Every structure is written in C-alpha cells, then in structure tokens.
C-alpha cells in the first residue's frame, strides 16, 4: 500500500474547491416552487406522544455515564491512593540515592505535592462506545481496474484539520475509491503526525499468546498502559484488550493488581455494567474495604435502578453492610459465598472489638 501526503493546494485540485461543493449542495437543496404552509391540527394524541417522548428521554438521561461527577467520585474513592505503588521504582540506570534532611513542615509539604501528583497519575482513561466502521465508497472507476497491483492512500496533511475530520481515501486495484477504514486512518495519521510511544503497526505483545504470557506474570497494568498508548479509546482493539484483561483479573481474583492505578475505575465500571461484581465485592470485604464495597453496590444500583436489589434497598433504606446483604440475597451470582464472607467479617470485627 502506497501512502501520499497531499498538501492543501494540491488537495483542492483533487477534490474541487469546498466552496463550489457547498454552493452545489445549496442549489440542489433549494426548492423550485414553495407551497404555502398548511395548517396542522394539534390535538390530544400529539400532546400524549410528546409527553411520552419526554418521559422516555428523561428516563434515558437519568442513566449515569462513566464521566458523570458522582460516578467518578465513587470510582476514585474505590481506586485508593497508595503512594508507594503509584511511585514504584521504574527500571532505569542505577544512580546513587539522594538523601535530604527535612523539618516536619517540609515533610508535610513534600507529601502534599506527592499526593497531588499521584492524583494526576490516577486520572482514568475514558470509556467510550466502539466507533462505527467506515464503509463509504466514493466511486467505482472500472477503467482503472488492473492498472495497479497495490493500493494507494491519499491523505490530507494540512495541520489545521483535526485528525477525526482529516480526509483520507484509498484507491483499490479494482478502481474503487473509498474512504479509509479506521485502522488505515490510524496508521496514516501516525506516519505523518507521529505520537511518542505509539507505533505505526501494533506491537506483537497484543497477540493472544503473548497476552497470556503477560497475564501469567501479573503484568495486567503494563498491558493496559501500552494499550492506552497504542490505540484510540473508541477503537475495537482498545476495547477488546481492556475487556479481556478485566476478565482475566476476575477469573484469577487478582483485583489488587489494578488498585491504586488509573485502570481500577474502568475495571469496576465494566463489572458493574456486566453485573459481575461478586468477585470484586468479596475481595473488598476480605481486605477490610467495606466502605469501598458499599460504594460498589451503590454504583450497581445507580446503573440498574430497576433491579430487585435496588428496589428492596430503597424500600428498606439499607446502608452499609445491610446494603451488601440485600444485594447478596437478591441479585448476587455468588450469594451464599458473599453471605459467608460477610458473616466472617462481622465475627472477626466483633472479636477484635472485644479484645481491644
């Protein structure tokens, strides 16, 4: 496949001036004979339809999204803030350590700055729907069929155009002129506007057999970091690799691998959407993170307000451990195991309270 970077001046010759295109569209769209507007009778059925549409629209709007402030607040709280894990040493050239003598005030100031820097590092990548495939054919020029054996890609390389709006087309050997697919667009944009760390072709680490090796070494966070750097957040590969990584963590029960990383919130959001929070919930209780477990169930009820668990919790005004118990008795897939975990936690808590 050959790639061509087309400057703006030559691009106009290939496409024609944009102004003439807009003028032609307006000319086609302008009606020749305008008929006088007809009166429309507005009655009760129309009002009922509008009311129903408004109700359905409002009910859809009530469903929270990943970027909602309340959702983000819950996910950030559950993620945790382990400074030692966030600032763990990276593999680099060994240098002599640096020691500093500080007063208590200086130590508190350095700790505060480290906490602020940690929150920046924990900023969660976006969770988006998969982008719609591009299958637009612009022309079928049979006269060009067989003249070339390779595809030719024409790319508008003007700097002022956002990458999402950049016009990229492909001429097939069959003579078909079509818009480039998302994968072709990503490669061409990386060629002309390279990003650091990202490669033109995805690294072989994302192959299925190599991912299994990474998972066996508990390097799930490394896989997700490389995925964020390589793919767009609404690409098919990005979404599939994230979901595959979350499933492997859930299968092995190694949720702590992503705790205090920027990927924990996306994992929790995935489990809540798929209604598979049992494993994470049990892990939080066993680690004495009951507040996080309660927040997870609250988030579950926000996304599934019509479920049996949400309805009964609302009727009982359940909070804390009682909220988790309601979920365990209604919608939990591992209800018995979850109830046993809660019972063990309560007995341990009572014995520790009595000993103290």
Residue frames relative to the residue before (quaternion, step in Angstrom):
aa qw qx qy qz dx dy dz
X 1.0000 0.0000 0.0000 0.0000 0.00 0.00 0.00
X 0.2201 -0.7818 0.5723 0.1133 3.55 -0.77 1.05
X 0.2084 -0.7829 0.5784 0.0954 3.56 -1.01 0.84
X 0.1011 -0.7885 0.6058 0.0318 3.53 -1.01 0.88
X 0.2326 -0.7363 0.6180 0.1482 3.55 -0.95 0.90
X 0.1418 -0.8238 0.5480 0.0288 3.54 -0.53 1.20
X 0.3413 -0.7411 0.5329 0.2244 3.64 -0.60 1.03
X 0.7018 -0.5040 0.3052 0.4005 3.53 -1.25 0.47
X 0.6560 0.5293 -0.3332 0.4226 3.64 0.90 -0.85
X 0.7013 0.4369 -0.2697 0.4946 3.59 0.95 -0.88
X 0.5946 0.5853 -0.3638 0.4141 3.57 1.11 -0.66
X 0.6192 0.5454 -0.3423 0.4494 3.57 1.07 -0.70
X 0.6429 0.5162 -0.3283 0.4609 3.57 1.07 -0.70
X 0.6584 0.5081 -0.3101 0.4606 3.59 1.11 -0.71
X 0.7852 0.3481 -0.1601 0.4865 3.54 0.92 -0.94
X 0.4527 -0.6186 0.5046 0.3972 3.55 1.12 -0.64
X 0.5932 -0.5840 0.3958 0.3880 3.58 -1.06 0.49
X 0.5322 -0.6490 0.4424 0.3160 3.54 -1.01 0.81
X 0.6162 0.5647 -0.3541 0.4196 3.52 1.08 -0.69
X 0.6574 0.4993 -0.3213 0.4640 3.56 0.98 -0.82
X 0.6233 0.5315 -0.3497 0.4546 3.58 1.05 -0.66
X 0.6613 0.4925 -0.3180 0.4680 3.56 0.91 -0.84
X 0.6415 0.5276 -0.3331 0.4462 3.57 1.00 -0.81
X 0.6531 0.5143 -0.3210 0.4538 3.57 0.97 -0.83
X 0.6408 0.5204 -0.3304 0.4575 3.58 0.96 -0.78
X 0.6573 0.5040 -0.3196 0.4602 3.56 0.92 -0.84
X 0.6482 0.5216 -0.3291 0.4466 3.54 0.99 -0.84
X 0.6699 0.4872 -0.3039 0.4706 3.56 0.99 -0.78
X 0.6996 0.4896 -0.2759 0.4413 3.55 0.99 -0.79
X 0.5930 0.5898 -0.3804 0.3947 3.63 1.18 -0.50
X 0.3705 -0.7399 0.5061 0.2431 3.65 -0.58 0.97
X 0.4915 -0.6745 0.4739 0.2809 3.55 -1.10 0.75
X 0.7999 0.0791 -0.0162 0.5947 3.55 0.85 -0.96
X 0.2165 -0.7955 0.5562 0.1042 3.51 -0.56 1.14
X 0.2783 -0.7543 0.5734 0.1575 3.54 -0.76 1.04
X 0.5433 -0.6141 0.4437 0.3617 3.60 -1.02 0.67
X 0.5565 -0.6224 0.4255 0.3491 3.58 -1.00 0.72
X 0.3424 -0.7418 0.5472 0.1819 3.53 -0.99 0.91
X 0.4908 -0.6525 0.4771 0.3253 3.60 -0.96 0.72
X 0.1985 -0.7761 0.5912 0.0929 3.53 -1.01 0.84
X 0.3394 -0.7444 0.5420 0.1920 3.53 -0.79 1.02
X 0.1634 -0.7866 0.5922 0.0627 3.54 -0.69 1.12
X 0.0264 0.8269 -0.5582 0.0635 3.54 -0.50 1.18
X 0.7847 -0.3456 0.2458 0.4521 3.52 -1.31 -0.21
X 0.6331 0.5384 -0.3732 0.4124 3.66 0.85 -0.76
X 0.6435 0.5209 -0.3308 0.4529 3.58 1.01 -0.80
X 0.6540 0.5085 -0.3179 0.4612 3.56 0.98 -0.83
X 0.6358 0.5221 -0.3337 0.4603 3.57 1.03 -0.76
X 0.6469 0.5189 -0.3217 0.4570 3.56 0.98 -0.86
X 0.6540 0.5137 -0.3154 0.4571 3.57 0.96 -0.85
X 0.6531 0.5133 -0.3172 0.4576 3.55 0.98 -0.84
X 0.6532 0.5038 -0.3217 0.4648 3.57 0.98 -0.85
X 0.6446 0.5190 -0.3246 0.4580 3.57 0.98 -0.82
X 0.6494 0.5159 -0.3219 0.4566 3.56 0.99 -0.82
X 0.6552 0.5122 -0.3165 0.4562 3.57 1.00 -0.85
X 0.6642 0.4916 -0.3131 0.4681 3.57 0.95 -0.87
X 0.6467 0.5165 -0.3237 0.4585 3.56 1.03 -0.77
X 0.6682 0.4941 -0.3122 0.4603 3.56 0.95 -0.83
X 0.6450 0.5150 -0.3367 0.4531 3.59 1.03 -0.74
X 0.6436 0.5027 -0.3286 0.4744 3.58 1.07 -0.71
X 0.6558 0.5214 -0.3194 0.4427 3.58 0.99 -0.76
X 0.6173 0.5739 -0.3497 0.4091 3.56 1.12 -0.59
X 0.5774 0.5872 -0.3928 0.4094 3.60 1.12 -0.50
X 0.3989 -0.7519 0.4672 0.2392 3.60 -0.57 1.10
X 0.2773 -0.7290 0.6018 0.1719 3.53 -1.29 0.48
X 0.7174 -0.4723 0.3063 0.4105 3.53 -1.30 0.31
X 0.7443 0.4212 -0.2226 0.4680 3.58 0.99 -0.82
X 0.3937 0.7097 -0.4958 0.3090 3.62 1.21 0.13
X 0.5965 -0.6145 0.3839 0.3454 3.55 -1.02 0.82
X 0.6737 0.4915 -0.3049 0.4600 3.60 0.91 -0.87
X 0.6424 0.5146 -0.3215 0.4682 3.58 1.00 -0.81
X 0.6598 0.5075 -0.3081 0.4606 3.57 0.92 -0.91
X 0.6282 0.5431 -0.3361 0.4443 3.57 1.02 -0.78
X 0.6654 0.4919 -0.3009 0.4741 3.60 0.96 -0.87
X 0.6815 0.4970 -0.2948 0.4490 3.59 0.89 -0.93
X 0.6401 0.5166 -0.3257 0.4662 3.59 1.00 -0.81
X 0.6390 0.5288 -0.3236 0.4554 3.58 1.00 -0.83
X 0.6948 0.4720 -0.2776 0.4662 3.59 0.94 -0.87
X 0.5793 0.6162 -0.3740 0.3805 3.59 1.12 -0.63
X 0.3318 -0.7500 0.5060 0.2673 3.58 0.97 -0.83
X 0.2221 -0.7660 0.5922 0.1149 3.56 -1.31 0.26
X 0.1042 0.7912 -0.5843 0.1477 3.56 0.39 1.30
X 0.3085 -0.7968 0.4899 0.1730 3.59 -0.17 1.28
X 0.6319 0.5395 -0.3446 0.4369 3.61 0.99 -0.73
X 0.6796 0.4693 -0.2916 0.4826 3.58 1.03 -0.75
X 0.6551 0.5216 -0.3182 0.4444 3.57 0.97 -0.83
X 0.7805 0.2709 -0.1347 0.5471 3.57 0.98 -0.88
X 0.1875 0.7983 -0.5510 0.1546 3.57 1.00 0.76
X 0.6010 -0.5969 0.3851 0.3664 3.60 -1.05 0.71
X 0.2944 -0.7413 0.5800 0.1655 3.54 -1.02 0.88
X 0.5633 -0.5916 0.4493 0.3618 3.53 -1.20 0.50
X 0.2643 0.7476 -0.5624 0.2342 3.55 -0.54 1.18
X 0.7123 -0.4346 0.3231 0.4465 3.54 -1.31 0.08
X 0.4556 -0.7050 0.4778 0.2591 3.55 -0.86 1.00
X 0.0193 -0.7835 0.6206 -0.0222 3.53 -0.96 0.96
X 0.6038 -0.5562 0.4014 0.4062 3.60 -1.10 0.49
X 0.4917 -0.6695 0.4601 0.3135 3.62 -0.91 0.79
X 0.3201 -0.7299 0.5761 0.1811 3.53 -1.27 0.57
X 0.1284 -0.7938 0.5925 0.0492 3.58 -0.81 0.98
X 0.0691 -0.7914 0.6070 0.0214 3.55 -1.06 0.83
X 0.3057 -0.7167 0.5965 0.1926 3.53 -1.09 0.77
X 0.0128 -0.8193 0.5704 -0.0573 3.57 -0.72 1.11
X 0.4565 -0.6183 0.5594 0.3103 3.48 -1.29 0.44
X 0.6842 -0.4692 0.3462 0.4382 3.56 -1.27 0.19
X 0.6447 0.5204 -0.3217 0.4583 3.59 1.00 -0.80
X 0.6567 0.5003 -0.3132 0.4693 3.59 0.95 -0.82
X 0.6352 0.5273 -0.3259 0.4608 3.57 1.01 -0.80
X 0.6557 0.5019 -0.3117 0.4701 3.58 0.96 -0.83
X 0.6454 0.5141 -0.3252 0.4619 3.60 1.01 -0.74
X 0.6520 0.4978 -0.3162 0.4765 3.60 0.96 -0.82
X 0.6406 0.5200 -0.3234 0.4633 3.59 1.01 -0.79
X 0.6392 0.5263 -0.3241 0.4576 3.58 1.00 -0.79
X 0.6676 0.4886 -0.3029 0.4731 3.59 0.94 -0.86
X 0.6361 0.5217 -0.3301 0.4628 3.58 1.05 -0.74
X 0.6348 0.5260 -0.3252 0.4633 3.58 1.06 -0.75
X 0.6462 0.5052 -0.3171 0.4761 3.59 0.98 -0.80
X 0.6572 0.4956 -0.3115 0.4748 3.59 0.97 -0.83
X 0.6264 0.5393 -0.3335 0.4533 3.60 1.07 -0.71
X 0.6454 0.5152 -0.3259 0.4604 3.59 0.98 -0.80
X 0.6158 0.5271 -0.3485 0.4706 3.58 1.08 -0.63
X 0.6687 0.4965 -0.2982 0.4662 3.58 0.95 -0.85
X 0.6949 0.4792 -0.2727 0.4618 3.59 1.11 -0.61
X 0.3693 0.7278 -0.4995 0.2906 3.59 1.22 0.19
X 0.3805 -0.7808 0.4564 0.1930 3.56 -0.56 1.20
X 0.4828 -0.6325 0.5121 0.3234 3.60 -1.04 0.72
X 0.5680 -0.6171 0.4089 0.3596 3.62 -1.06 0.61
X 0.2569 -0.7165 0.6250 0.1733 3.53 -1.28 0.50
X 0.0238 0.8287 -0.5513 0.0935 3.57 -0.40 1.28
X 0.5528 -0.5636 0.4904 0.3692 3.51 -1.35 0.28
X 0.5816 -0.5905 0.4235 0.3656 3.56 -1.14 0.61
X 0.4895 -0.6841 0.4615 0.2817 3.56 -0.92 0.95
X 0.5471 -0.6342 0.4487 0.3116 3.54 -1.14 0.75
X 0.4952 -0.6713 0.4536 0.3137 3.63 -0.81 0.92
X 0.3605 -0.7117 0.5642 0.2128 3.57 -1.18 0.65
X 0.0813 0.8004 -0.5853 0.1007 3.59 -0.63 1.16
X 0.3360 0.7734 -0.4775 0.2470 3.60 1.11 0.64
X 0.1657 -0.7613 0.6229 0.0705 3.56 -0.82 1.09
X 0.2786 -0.7961 0.5216 0.1287 3.57 -0.72 1.10
X 0.8043 -0.0873 0.0887 0.5811 3.61 1.00 -0.75
X 0.2131 -0.7323 0.6330 0.1328 3.53 -1.29 0.57
X 0.0063 0.8177 -0.5721 0.0637 3.57 -0.06 1.34
X 0.1956 -0.8241 0.5242 0.0884 3.57 0.06 1.30
X 0.5701 0.6104 -0.3852 0.3925 3.58 1.16 -0.48
X 0.6857 0.4721 -0.2703 0.4836 3.59 1.24 -0.50
X 0.4463 0.7161 -0.4465 0.2977 3.58 1.26 -0.14
X 0.8298 0.2165 -0.1797 0.4820 3.55 -0.86 1.01
X 0.5253 0.6423 -0.4216 0.3657 3.61 1.20 -0.10
X 0.7790 0.1547 -0.0935 0.6004 3.58 1.18 -0.52
X 0.3590 -0.7350 0.5362 0.2082 3.54 -1.21 0.53
X 0.7131 0.3942 -0.2396 0.5279 3.60 1.27 -0.18
X 0.5078 -0.6046 0.5109 0.3399 3.50 -1.31 0.32
X 0.1936 -0.7533 0.6156 0.1267 3.55 -1.21 0.58
X 0.1653 -0.7866 0.5915 0.0641 3.53 -0.88 1.03
X 0.1367 -0.7772 0.6124 0.0482 3.56 -0.87 1.04
X 0.0620 -0.8243 0.5613 -0.0402 3.54 -0.67 1.19
X 0.3533 -0.6926 0.5879 0.2231 3.55 -0.96 0.89
X 0.1183 -0.8353 0.5361 0.0294 3.60 -0.44 1.21
X 0.2843 0.7587 -0.5356 0.2381 3.60 1.12 0.50
X 0.4670 -0.7149 0.4514 0.2589 3.58 -0.85 0.97
X 0.6631 0.5543 -0.3112 0.3954 3.60 1.06 -0.62
X 0.6298 0.5545 -0.3277 0.4341 3.60 1.24 -0.22
X 0.4430 -0.6709 0.5151 0.2971 3.64 -0.84 0.86
X 0.6021 -0.6039 0.3796 0.3588 3.57 -1.01 0.77
X 0.6448 0.5321 -0.3332 0.4360 3.60 0.99 -0.71
X 0.7278 0.3970 -0.2276 0.5107 3.60 1.17 -0.55
X 0.4418 0.7149 -0.4452 0.3091 3.58 1.27 -0.08
X 0.3529 -0.7538 0.5208 0.1896 3.58 -0.83 1.04
X 0.0726 0.7827 -0.6084 0.1093 3.58 -0.63 1.20
X 0.0176 -0.8093 0.5861 -0.0347 3.58 -0.71 1.09
X 0.2505 -0.7551 0.5928 0.1247 3.55 -1.27 0.53
X 0.2045 -0.7464 0.6217 0.1206 3.55 -0.98 0.92
X 0.2789 -0.7822 0.5412 0.1319 3.56 -0.56 1.24
X 0.6174 -0.5394 0.4060 0.4037 3.65 -1.17 0.38
X 0.6273 0.5442 -0.3313 0.4479 3.57 1.19 -0.49
X 0.5827 -0.5863 0.3726 0.4217 3.60 1.26 -0.18
X 0.5078 0.6512 -0.4212 0.3750 3.58 1.27 -0.10
X 0.1583 -0.7510 0.6349 0.0883 3.56 -0.99 0.90
X 0.0794 0.8116 -0.5663 0.1191 3.55 -0.54 1.18
X 0.5657 -0.5551 0.4726 0.3854 3.52 -1.32 0.23
X 0.5396 -0.6382 0.4448 0.3221 3.56 -1.05 0.76
X 0.5012 -0.6299 0.4989 0.3212 3.56 -1.15 0.66
X 0.6904 -0.4729 0.3364 0.4318 3.57 -1.28 0.22
X 0.6514 0.5152 -0.3211 0.4551 3.58 0.97 -0.84
X 0.6556 0.4942 -0.3114 0.4785 3.60 0.99 -0.80
X 0.6280 0.5321 -0.3334 0.4596 3.57 1.02 -0.75
X 0.6543 0.5172 -0.3198 0.4496 3.59 0.90 -0.90
X 0.6650 0.5016 -0.3106 0.4581 3.59 0.96 -0.83
X 0.6843 0.4860 -0.2969 0.4554 3.58 0.87 -0.90
X 0.6432 0.5105 -0.3249 0.4692 3.59 0.99 -0.78
X 0.6461 0.5023 -0.3251 0.4738 3.59 1.04 -0.71
X 0.6136 0.5492 -0.3510 0.4457 3.61 1.11 -0.61
X 0.7850 0.3466 -0.1669 0.4855 3.57 0.80 -1.04
X 0.7799 0.1665 -0.0915 0.5964 3.59 1.15 -0.58
X 0.0619 -0.8640 0.4985 0.0345 3.61 0.58 1.13
X 0.2375 -0.7304 0.6260 0.1348 3.51 -1.20 0.78
X 0.5536 -0.6079 0.4516 0.3464 3.53 -1.09 0.68
X 0.7999 0.2547 -0.2529 0.4810 3.54 -1.19 0.79
X 0.6736 0.4913 -0.3113 0.4560 3.63 0.92 -0.85
X 0.2345 -0.7683 0.5833 0.1201 3.55 -1.10 0.78
X 0.6150 -0.5441 0.4125 0.3944 3.56 -1.25 0.43
X 0.7638 0.1875 -0.1059 0.6084 3.59 0.99 -0.86
X 0.5467 -0.6353 0.4200 0.3480 3.63 -0.89 0.84
X 0.5314 -0.6314 0.4555 0.3339 3.62 -0.99 0.75
X 0.5810 -0.6124 0.4118 0.3432 3.56 -1.15 0.62
X 0.4808 0.6753 -0.4411 0.3438 3.58 1.23 -0.18
X 0.6691 0.5122 -0.2989 0.4479 3.59 1.17 -0.53
X 0.4511 0.6485 -0.4825 0.3783 3.58 1.22 0.22
X 0.6670 -0.5628 0.3174 0.3710 3.54 -1.11 0.79
X 0.6968 0.4741 -0.2959 0.4496 3.59 0.82 -0.93
X 0.6632 0.4939 -0.3135 0.4669 3.59 1.06 -0.67
X 0.6038 0.5471 -0.3565 0.4572 3.57 1.09 -0.61
X 0.6235 0.5373 -0.3425 0.4531 3.58 1.01 -0.76
X 0.6392 0.5199 -0.3234 0.4653 3.57 1.04 -0.77
X 0.6447 0.5154 -0.3141 0.4692 3.58 0.99 -0.83
X 0.6575 0.5097 -0.3101 0.4601 3.57 0.96 -0.86
X 0.6518 0.5226 -0.3207 0.4463 3.59 1.00 -0.78
X 0.6948 0.4318 -0.2600 0.5131 3.58 1.26 -0.44
X 0.4621 -0.7061 0.4187 0.3354 3.59 1.30 0.25
X 0.4405 0.6887 -0.4580 0.3490 3.59 1.02 0.78
X 0.1375 0.8272 -0.5283 0.1330 3.56 0.99 0.85
X 0.6515 0.5157 -0.3215 0.4541 3.59 0.95 -0.83
X 0.6318 0.5244 -0.3373 0.4605 3.61 1.02 -0.72
X 0.6249 0.5343 -0.3351 0.4601 3.58 1.01 -0.79
X 0.6905 0.4766 -0.2848 0.4636 3.58 0.86 -0.93
X 0.6265 0.5305 -0.3439 0.4558 3.60 1.02 -0.70
X 0.6663 0.4828 -0.2957 0.4853 3.58 0.96 -0.85
X 0.6247 0.5452 -0.3300 0.4513 3.58 1.07 -0.74
X 0.6474 0.5123 -0.3133 0.4693 3.59 0.97 -0.85
X 0.6811 0.4898 -0.2880 0.4619 3.58 1.01 -0.80
X 0.7351 0.4610 -0.2414 0.4346 3.61 0.99 -0.78
X 0.8150 0.2620 -0.0979 0.5075 3.59 0.87 -0.94
X 0.5304 -0.5798 0.5109 0.3485 3.51 -1.35 0.36
X 0.5771 -0.6526 0.3614 0.3324 3.63 -0.94 0.79
X 0.7193 0.3845 -0.2682 0.5127 3.62 1.18 -0.24
X 0.4476 0.6870 -0.4608 0.3398 3.59 1.23 0.32
X 0.6368 -0.5524 0.3864 0.3743 3.54 -1.22 0.54
X 0.6664 0.5097 -0.3066 0.4495 3.60 0.91 -0.91
X 0.6279 0.5475 -0.3294 0.4445 3.58 0.96 -0.88
X 0.7047 0.4643 -0.2669 0.4653 3.57 0.80 -1.02
X 0.6703 0.5088 -0.3095 0.4428 3.59 0.89 -0.88
X 0.6680 0.4945 -0.3113 0.4607 3.60 0.91 -0.87
X 0.6336 0.5195 -0.3359 0.4646 3.60 0.98 -0.77
X 0.6846 0.4808 -0.2967 0.4606 3.59 0.82 -0.94
X 0.6428 0.5222 -0.3243 0.4572 3.58 0.98 -0.80
X 0.6526 0.5073 -0.3098 0.4698 3.58 1.01 -0.80
X 0.6430 0.5178 -0.3228 0.4629 3.59 0.96 -0.84
X 0.6549 0.5160 -0.3167 0.4524 3.58 0.95 -0.87
X 0.6547 0.5047 -0.3237 0.4603 3.59 0.96 -0.79
X 0.6326 0.5158 -0.3318 0.4729 3.59 1.01 -0.75
X 0.6615 0.4980 -0.3073 0.4690 3.58 0.96 -0.84
X 0.6451 0.5284 -0.3237 0.4471 3.58 1.00 -0.78
X 0.7459 0.3817 -0.2115 0.5031 3.57 0.99 -0.84
X 0.4007 -0.7363 0.4638 0.2866 3.59 1.24 -0.26
X 0.4814 0.6781 -0.4276 0.3544 3.60 1.17 0.52
X 0.0517 0.8514 -0.5179 0.0648 3.57 0.80 1.04
X 0.6089 0.5903 -0.3569 0.3917 3.57 1.09 -0.62
X 0.5124 0.6494 -0.4201 0.3731 3.61 1.21 -0.31
X 0.7596 0.3467 -0.1925 0.5155 3.59 1.06 -0.68
X 0.4707 0.6592 -0.4657 0.3563 3.60 1.21 -0.02
X 0.8072 0.1469 -0.1904 0.5390 3.57 -0.98 0.97
X 0.5844 0.4702 -0.4297 0.5027 3.57 1.05 0.88
X 0.6265 -0.5689 0.3804 0.3731 3.58 -1.22 0.34
X 0.6458 0.5435 -0.3158 0.4334 3.59 1.26 -0.15
X 0.4875 0.6874 -0.4390 0.3115 3.61 1.20 -0.22
X 0.6510 0.5315 -0.3234 0.4349 3.59 0.93 -0.84
X 0.6547 0.5035 -0.3136 0.4686 3.59 0.98 -0.80
X 0.6299 0.5265 -0.3302 0.4658 3.58 1.06 -0.72
X 0.6649 0.4924 -0.3069 0.4703 3.59 0.89 -0.92
X 0.6356 0.5292 -0.3223 0.4605 3.59 1.01 -0.83
X 0.6403 0.5232 -0.3213 0.4616 3.60 1.00 -0.80
X 0.6699 0.4947 -0.3040 0.4627 3.59 0.88 -0.91
X 0.6496 0.5162 -0.3240 0.4545 3.58 0.97 -0.83
X 0.6641 0.5011 -0.3076 0.4619 3.59 0.93 -0.84
X 0.7250 0.4191 -0.2342 0.4938 3.57 1.03 -0.80
X 0.3900 -0.7407 0.4580 0.2992 3.60 1.31 -0.04
X 0.5350 0.5979 -0.4164 0.4276 3.57 0.97 0.91
X 0.2534 0.8115 -0.4885 0.1965 3.57 0.86 0.95
X 0.4022 0.7605 -0.4560 0.2278 3.60 1.23 -0.15
X 0.6858 0.4986 -0.2956 0.4402 3.57 0.80 -1.00
X 0.6748 0.4791 -0.2910 0.4801 3.57 0.91 -0.92
X 0.6312 0.5393 -0.3304 0.4491 3.58 1.02 -0.77
X 0.6622 0.4925 -0.3036 0.4762 3.59 0.92 -0.88
X 0.6408 0.5276 -0.3248 0.4533 3.58 0.98 -0.82
X 0.6542 0.5117 -0.3162 0.4584 3.60 0.96 -0.81
X 0.6580 0.4968 -0.3180 0.4680 3.60 0.94 -0.79
X 0.6662 0.5056 -0.3045 0.4558 3.58 0.95 -0.87
X 0.7035 0.4272 -0.2595 0.5053 3.60 1.13 -0.53
X 0.4877 -0.6861 0.4119 0.3489 3.58 1.29 0.29
X 0.4630 0.6342 -0.4683 0.4050 3.58 1.04 0.87
X 0.0302 0.8547 -0.5163 0.0447 3.55 0.81 1.07
X 0.6118 0.5469 -0.3571 0.4461 3.59 1.03 -0.69
X 0.6519 0.4945 -0.3110 0.4834 3.58 1.01 -0.78
X 0.6320 0.5280 -0.3314 0.4604 3.58 1.02 -0.76
X 0.6415 0.5091 -0.3180 0.4776 3.58 1.02 -0.78
X 0.6458 0.5140 -0.3166 0.4675 3.58 0.99 -0.83
X 0.6267 0.5383 -0.3374 0.4513 3.59 1.04 -0.74
X 0.6661 0.4766 -0.3050 0.4859 3.60 0.95 -0.83
X 0.6135 0.5385 -0.3478 0.4611 3.60 1.03 -0.70
X 0.6529 0.4969 -0.3081 0.4815 3.58 0.98 -0.85
X 0.6097 0.5492 -0.3374 0.4614 3.58 1.06 -0.74
X 0.6805 0.4748 -0.2865 0.4790 3.59 0.93 -0.85
X 0.6064 0.5493 -0.3573 0.4504 3.61 1.08 -0.60
X 0.7269 0.4253 -0.2415 0.4820 3.59 0.97 -0.84
X 0.7758 0.2125 -0.1192 0.5820 3.58 1.18 -0.55
X 0.0018 0.8624 -0.5061 0.0095 3.61 0.61 1.10
X 0.6793 0.4884 -0.2979 0.4597 3.60 1.19 -0.40
X 0.4832 0.6811 -0.4308 0.3421 3.59 1.23 0.04
X 0.6620 -0.5208 0.3666 0.3952 3.54 -1.27 0.42
X 0.6406 0.5382 -0.3302 0.4370 3.58 0.98 -0.81
X 0.6733 0.4914 -0.3005 0.4636 3.58 0.89 -0.91
X 0.6608 0.5107 -0.3183 0.4486 3.59 0.95 -0.83
X 0.6943 0.4646 -0.2886 0.4677 3.60 0.84 -0.91
X 0.6277 0.5296 -0.3412 0.4573 3.59 1.03 -0.71
X 0.6489 0.5056 -0.3130 0.4748 3.57 1.07 -0.74
X 0.6536 0.5141 -0.3149 0.4575 3.58 0.98 -0.83
X 0.7448 0.3989 -0.2119 0.4912 3.59 0.97 -0.86
X 0.3009 -0.7571 0.5106 0.2750 3.59 1.31 -0.28
X 0.1709 0.8357 -0.5010 0.1464 3.55 1.04 0.90
X 0.0224 -0.7805 0.6247 -0.0099 3.54 -1.13 0.75
X 0.8234 0.2575 -0.1753 0.4743 3.55 -1.29 0.35
X 0.8395 -0.0971 0.0945 0.5262 3.56 -0.92 -0.94
X 0.6042 0.5628 -0.3605 0.4339 3.58 1.07 -0.63
X 0.6114 0.5450 -0.3437 0.4595 3.58 1.11 -0.68
X 0.6624 0.4874 -0.3031 0.4814 3.57 0.98 -0.83
X 0.6310 0.5386 -0.3361 0.4459 3.60 1.03 -0.74
X 0.6218 0.5321 -0.3417 0.4620 3.58 1.03 -0.75
X 0.6582 0.4979 -0.3108 0.4714 3.57 0.94 -0.86
X 0.6502 0.5338 -0.3217 0.4346 3.59 0.95 -0.86
X 0.7162 0.4528 -0.2526 0.4671 3.61 1.03 -0.76
X 0.7439 0.4283 -0.2184 0.4643 3.60 1.15 -0.46
X 0.8688 0.0710 0.0161 0.4898 3.59 0.35 -1.22
X 0.4637 0.6927 -0.4539 0.3149 3.62 1.19 -0.07
X 0.4101 -0.7053 0.5248 0.2427 3.57 -1.00 0.85
X 0.7439 0.2481 -0.1595 0.5997 3.57 1.24 -0.52
X 0.0069 -0.8726 0.4882 -0.0107 3.54 0.88 1.02
X 0.6811 0.4918 -0.2988 0.4526 3.58 0.84 -0.97
X 0.6595 0.4974 -0.3075 0.4723 3.59 0.93 -0.87
X 0.6530 0.5161 -0.3134 0.4572 3.58 1.01 -0.81
X 0.6525 0.5023 -0.3149 0.4720 3.59 0.97 -0.81
X 0.6372 0.5169 -0.3239 0.4711 3.59 1.04 -0.76
X 0.6342 0.5229 -0.3263 0.4668 3.59 1.03 -0.76
X 0.6471 0.5125 -0.3113 0.4707 3.57 1.00 -0.83
X 0.6491 0.5180 -0.3160 0.4587 3.56 0.97 -0.88
X 0.6534 0.5091 -0.3097 0.4668 3.59 0.96 -0.87
X 0.6445 0.5238 -0.3202 0.4558 3.57 0.99 -0.83
X 0.6737 0.4958 -0.3016 0.4576 3.58 0.90 -0.90
X 0.6480 0.5094 -0.3229 0.4651 3.60 0.98 -0.80
X 0.6472 0.5095 -0.3196 0.4683 3.59 0.99 -0.83
X 0.6499 0.5238 -0.3115 0.4540 3.56 0.98 -0.88
X 0.6708 0.4918 -0.3043 0.4643 3.60 0.93 -0.86
X 0.6576 0.5070 -0.3209 0.4555 3.61 0.97 -0.80
X 0.6518 0.5006 -0.3145 0.4750 3.59 1.03 -0.75
X 0.6399 0.5195 -0.3253 0.4635 3.57 1.04 -0.75
X 0.6591 0.5030 -0.3071 0.4671 3.58 1.01 -0.80
X 0.6604 0.5110 -0.3138 0.4520 3.58 1.03 -0.76
X 0.6827 0.4649 -0.2929 0.4817 3.56 1.05 -0.68
